Amino acid sequence: MSTSESIQIATRYRNQRRLLAAGKWVGAVAFLAASVWVVQWSQELAKVDPFAGLRPRQIPGLREEVGIKLEDVEFSYYRNGKLSTKADVEKFEIIRDRITYEMSGIRNGVIAQKSPETGPIQFAAATALWRTDTKSLEVRGQTRIAGKDFDFKTSGLTIDEAKKLVRMPKPVSGRLKGGIARAESGSVNLNTEAFSGKNIRFIGRLPGVSQDPDAPQEAKRTAWDVQSDTMDDSGKETRIMTYVDASATDGEVLIKAPKILLDRKSDVLTASGRVFYYSGKANIVADSVVVNRKEKRAVFSGNVVMLVKKKDEETNYKPQEEELPPFKPLVPDEVKANRPEDSFGPSQAEKDLDKKLRDGETLREYPLTLLAKNIDYVYRKGSRLAKITGDPQGRQNLPDNRWRQVWTYEAEYNGETEILKTFSRDGKFESRMKNSIGDDLVARIFTVHTKEGDERFSAEKIKGKVYSDPDDDLPRDDKKKTTGTTGGG
């Protein structure tokens, strides 16, 4: 023990026979006459046994390796003249080597902290070993340790006084950062309250998710259930929680990613790797996802694949892993119309399906797969808007091998008005629509209304070809196809 460290032990007299196992009390009786006494050991005193002359070789009730046995002890450890650790101990035994102190019945344990903001760490345990050489407290049996942002129970831990680190090698459970946590093992930095856990599950409430600013405070907090192979919380300084091989759900969405970072200070969630996002409205896969919960904004970046679900799938949705249909990038020339040639013309059933293919009201009746490099989505109620960039294209499959597909330079979807717009660069015709019956149109801008009951469709500077209805007034030989160019808006 260095000169900058000291141990103080105080005990209240309750039973002389138990207190010091000595044959003849000699001067010890006078020493114990006071109700409270204090002994401080330094490096020099630790080498001396003041009771050596009084102690017989073998004392009943005292193990051979025990040098001193005390009861009802107040144990205190000082570092650089300041209290570092203290506890009330029912039984306190000092081993003859003067390196190990054995304790049992530990209550009201306190580890002092440097920061008043963090506050003291409290602990209680069945038994423990204090080692003066390693400055560590090895706690055994049922143990509880608590700080400002955590309160854990476990079956054993080690408090490294020198490193200010608590190691919990066995299963641990309890309160963490406003939620409930359970882990296979964990550790806590006592100065910063940084936490690390293995095979961890966290269920708790995180702020800033309500879309209604006037909602009650409790309604603005959504419980998340997060599971991961490992979790690291950086503590009070940077307040970043890092999850590896993780999944997180709030009951409405499910996110799975190789790595998820939650910045509790800025309230930004960043998922990276190959990220899967499942919800009632859409399933999305991307290389990274950044969710700014204060701004109500989510940015999906890198090889984005999005499946927009049909409207009847949104009700009573429970987040779950779902397979996204394969969809590789295509150029219009690679997509061939597959309308069969029929000298007698299409049947009424085929005409009904063709009508559905051209009908804007059916857009929400079938899933839509979207491909893009980036999707920037503001989901704040009243200003919901998605901007889709990076050569986006979308495809919708209908019954009997019918399909419709769109390509564009960029697009945006207004969630308030439920209007989809596709845009070309200045002077170019980069918005293109094609379907399985041969309709093929290009325009500067396409505008599609997706709201139920609203099938409006418009275009700016449109041209292309459209297959005619066989029941129109064209001559019989021209009923299969009409080609040409149309201008205007």
N, C-alpha and C positions, 0 to 999 in steps of 0.2 A: 504494500500500500504506500503510495507516494505521500510526501508531506502536505500536498494540496488536498488530500482525502482523509476523512475520518469517519468512524462509525460510533454512534452513540446508542447505548442500550439502557433503557430504564425499566424497572420492574416493580410492581406493587407486591408487598409481602402478603402471602395467603397461606402458605404451608411450608414451614422450615424444612421438614423432612424431604419434601419434594424439591425444594428450591436449590439446595446445594447438597449433593450426596457426599457428606463428610462424616467421619466417625466422631471426632471431637470438634466442637464448633470454635473453641479457643477465641480468637479475635473476631471471627465472623459473626458471632452473636451480636456484638456491639455494632458491627457494620450493618447488620440487617435491622437494628432496632428502629431506625427511621422508616417511615412508611414508604418513602420513595428514595431511590439512590441512582446515581448516574455513573457510568464508567465510560471513558473514551480511550479507544485504542489508536495508537499511531504505529508507524513502521517499527520503531524500537520496542514498544511494549508488546507488540504481537509476537516477539521472539521470547518473551518471558512468561512463565506460568506462575502467577503469584500464589496459587493454591497448591503448588507442587508438594510442599512440605506437609500439607494437611491431608492430601488425598491418599487413601490406602490403595494398594495395587488392584484390588477387586472390590467393588461396591455393589451391593444388591440393588437391582432396578436401574443400574447405569451400564449401558453398553461399553464394552472395552475400549472402542475407538472414540468415545465421547470424553472430552476434557471438562466441559462445564455444561450444566443443565439448568435452565431458567424457565419460569412460567410467568404468564401474564406480562408479556414484554411489549414495550414500545420501541421498535427498531427504527433507527434513522441513519441515513447515509448522506454525508455532506461531500460536496465537490467544490473546490475553490472557495470554501467558506460559506457556500450556499446550500440549503437543503435540496437534495436531489430526489431521494426516495424515502418514504416512511411507511410503516404499517403496524397495526396491533397484531401480536402473535400470541396464541395460547401457550405453545410450548416452543422453547428455543434451546437448541443444543449446539455447542461449539465443538467441532471435531478437534482432536489433539494436534493435527497438523496446522491448525490456525488458518487454514485456507478455506475450509468449507463450514458454513453455518446451516444447520438443518432446522426448518420451521414447520409448524403445523397449526391449523386453525387460523389462517391469515384473514384479517378483516380490516376494513377502512384503509386499504392501501392507496397511496397517493404518489404519483410521479410528477414532480414540479415541471412546468413548462416555461420556456423563455418568453413566449408571446402571451400577453394577457388575453389576446383575442382567442387563442386556442384554448386556454384554460387548462386546469390540471387533468391528468389521466388517473382514473380510479380503477382499483382492481381488488379482487378477493379470490381466495383459493383454499383448497384442502391442505396441500403440503407444498413446500418449496425448498430449494437449495440455493444459498447465496455463496458465490465463489469470489473471493477477493482477488484471485489472480486474473480472472477474465472479466471482472466487474459485471457479472451476469447473474440473473435470478432465474433458475430453472423451476418452473411451476408445474406441479403434477396434480392429477385429479381434476374434478370439475372446477372450472375457472371462469371468472367474469372480468372483463376489462372494458372500460368505457371512457370516451372522450366527448368532445363537443359534437362531432359528426358521426360517432359510431358507438355501439354498445354490443359487444360480442360475448358469446358463451362458447367454450371449447373444453376439451379434456386434457389440455396441457399446452404450455407455451414457454418461450424463453424471452426474458427481457434483457437485452444487451444494453447495459447502462452506458458504456463507452460510445457506442454507435447510436444510441437512442433509437433502438429498433426492437420491435416485438415480432418474434417469429412464432407462427401457429402451424405446426406441421400436421395437425389432425383436423378433422372436419370442424368448421366454424359456422355459426349462424347468429343472426341478430340484426340490429338496426344499422343502416349505412346510408349517409347522405340523404336523409328524408325518406328512405324506403327500407325494405326488408331484403337481406342478402343471405345466401347460403353458398358455401364454397368447400371444396375438398381440402384446401389449405390456404393460408394467407399470411400476410405480414403488414405491420403498420409502422411508419416512421413517426416517432413520438414528437418530434419538433414540428413537422409539417402536416401530420396526419395523412400523409400519402399512404394509399392502401394498394396492395397487390393480392390477387386471388387466382386460384386455379380451379377449373371446372366450376365456374360461378354462375349463380342465377340471382338476378336483382329484380325486385318488383317494387316500383316506387312512382311517385308523381314528379313530373318535370314541368316547369312553368312555361307559359307563353304559347299555348296551343289553341285557345278558344278563338273563334272567328268573330265573336260578339264582344265588343269592348265594354258593353254594359252588363255583361253576365256576372253573377256572383263570383267571388274570388275562388271558391271551391270548384266552380264549373270551368274556370280557366286553367285547371290543372288536370292533366290526363295521366292515368297510371300506365306505365310501360312495364312490360315483362321482357327482360333482356337475359339471354343465356349466351355464354361464350367459354371457349377453352381457357382463356386467361383474361384477366382484367387488371389494368393499372390505373389508379387515380393519382394524379400528380400532387394533390394536396391543396392547401389554402393559397399558395402563391399563384400558380397558373390555372388551377382548377380544371384540368383536362382529364376526362375518363377515356381510356383506350381499351377497346374490346377486340380480341383476335378470334377469328372463326366464329362469328357472332350472328345471332338472330334477335330481332327486337320487334315486339308487337304491342299496339295499344288497343287491340280489340277491333280496330277498323282497318289498319294497314299492317303488313308484315315486311320487314326488311332483313335480308340475309346478305352478309358480305364477309370477305376474308379479314377486313379491318374496319372498325367503326370508331370514330373519335367524336366525343361529345364535349364541347367547350362550354362549361357551365357558366363561365363569366360572360361570354358573348352570346350564349344560347344558340350556337351553330353546331349542327351535326354533319359530319363528313364521313361518307362510306366509300371505300376504295377496293380495288381488286376487280372482280366481276360481280356487280351488285344486282341483286334481285329485289324488286319492289312489287308487292301484291296488294291490291285494293279492290273494292267493289266496282269501281269505274274502269280501272285499267291495271294491267300488269306490265312492268317495265324492267328491262335489263339494260345496264350501262356499265361503262368502265369506272365511273365515279358518280356519286350523288352528293350534293351539298344542299343542306336544308337550313335556311336562316329562319328560325322560328319567330324572331321578333319582327322581321319584315314579311313573314308569311310567304316565303319564296323558296322554290326548290329548283335546282339546276342539275339536269342529267347530261353527262358529257361522255363522248367516246363510244362509237358503235352502238347507238341507242336502238333498241327494238321495243316497240310499244304495242300492246294488244288492247284496243279499246273494246270493252265488252258490250254486248247487246243490252238494251235497257232492262229486260226482265231478269238479268243476272245481278242487278245492283241491290235488290231487296233481300234482307236477312242474310247478308254476306258475312261469313266467318273467315278471317284471314288464314290462308293455307297455301302451301307450295303447289303451283300449277304449271304444267308444261306449256311453253309458248310455241305456237306452230312455226316450223322453219320458214324463213323468208329471206332469200338472198337478193342483193341488189340486181336490178334488171334495167335495160334501156328499152324504150318503146319498140324498137325493131325486133327485139328478142321475144316479144309477147305477141303471139299470133291469135287472131280471132278464130274461134273454133265453131262457128255456126255451121251446122251440117247443110249440105245442099239437098234440097228436096223439091222435085219438079211439081209436086202438088201443094207446095207451100207449107208453112208451119201449122201444127195443130193448134186448137184453141188453148190447150194447156201450155203449149210453148209460147203462144202469144201473151198469155197471162204472165208467164215468167219473164218474158222480155219487157213487159210493161213494168214489172217490179224492178227490173234491172235499171230502168231509166227513171224510176220514181224516187224523188228525194225523200219521201216519207219513210222509205225502207232503210235509210242509212243507219238507224239505230236498232234495226231488227236483226242485224248480222254483225258478228265481230269484225273489227277493222285492224289489220296489222300495219304498223307504221315503222319505217326505217329512217334514221337521221343521224347526224353526228352530235347534235346538241338539242336539248329541249329546256327552255327557261320558263318556268311556270310560277306566276304569282297567284297564290290561292287565297288571298285575303278577300273576304266577302265584300262585294260591291265593286271590286276591281280585278276579278279573276281573268287572267289572260295568259295564254301559252304562246311563246315564240319558238318556232321550229326552224332550225337552220342546218346547213351542211347537206345539200342535195337531198332533201327529204322525198320519200315516195311512200305511197300507201296502197294496200290491196285489200279488197273485200271479196270473199268467196260466197256465192249464193248456190242454191240447190241446182242439181243437174249440170254441174261443171260450168255454171255461169260465173262470171267475175267482172269486176271493174277495178281499174287501177289509175293512179294519178302520179305524175312526176312534177316537180317544181323546183325553183331556186330557193325559195323560203316560203314559210307559211305562218299564219297565226290563227289561234282559235280563241274567240271571246266567250268565256264561260258565262257571262252575264246575258249577252244577247243570243248565245248559241249560234254564232255565225263563224264559218270557216272561210278564210281567204288564202289564196295562193298568189305569189308574186313572182314576176320576172325582173331581171335587171333592165335598166333603161335601154330601150331600143331592141329588146330581145323578146322572143316568144318561148319562154321556158316553162310555162305551165301547160301541162298536157294531160288530157283525160282519154282513156281508151277502155273499151269493154269487149266482152266475148262475142257480141253480135256484130262487131266491126265498126262501131262508132269510134271515131278518132278525131279529137279536137285539140287545137292549141290556141292559147290566148295570152295576152299580157297579164291579165288578172282574172281569176275565177272567184266567184262569191257563192257559197252554198249555205243555205239556212237549214240547220239541223234540228230546230225545235219541233216538237211533236205538233202536227197539224199545219206546219209551215213548210211547203215544198218549193219555195222560190229558189231560182237559180239564175245567175247573171254572169256576164263575162264582158271584158273590155278588149276590143280588137281581136275578135274570135275568127277562126277559119278552120276548115277541116272537112270531114265527110261523115255523113250520118245515113244509116240504113233506113229505108222508108218502111212504113207500115204497109203490108200487102193489101190492105183493104182500102188504100187511098185511091185517087182517081188516075194514077199513072197507068200507061198501057201495060198489058200482061208481061211483056218481055222485060220491062224496066222495074218490076216490083221488087227485085232483090236488093238493089243498091242505088243510092243517090250520092253523087260526089259533087264537090264544088267548094267555094269559099264564101264566107259571109263576113262582113265587117261591122263595125259599130260596137255598141255597148250592151 
